[in-house]
């Protein structure tokens, strides 16, 4: 079992930055690949970024590539999402998720989810 808790969301102006954190419980965090997803009102949950269990590979949605950076610190059982050059269309609830095995782009492939943290970008 893995329990995930996101933090770091908030209100920011367009062009600003935020760093989200996802703290995981359990001793086996390093064996899970992790992902960030987001869901805006009235829209489906969408993939944002993912990082392999060993941190050796990452993948980004085209909409955030070059602006967001995913990372993890297995010693701290924590994953991060550094978000720069934020746009109003980045406004959503951001969720972190975990799965055993390699990274995946589909939310259905993740086994554990956090409660989400709201990110609001004003224009």
QUIBEL-V215403 format. One record per helix or strand of 3 or more residues. SS is the DSSP state (A for helix, B for strand). FROM is the first residue (numbers start at 1). TO is the last residue. Records with the same first field share a line. If there is no record, write none. Layout:
BEGIN
SS: FROM-TO + FROM-TO
END
This chain:
BEGIN
B: 4-7 + 10-13 + 18-24 + 32-39 + 46-51 + 58-60 + 68-73 + 78-83 + 92-100 + 117-122
A: 29-31 + 88-90 + 107-109
END
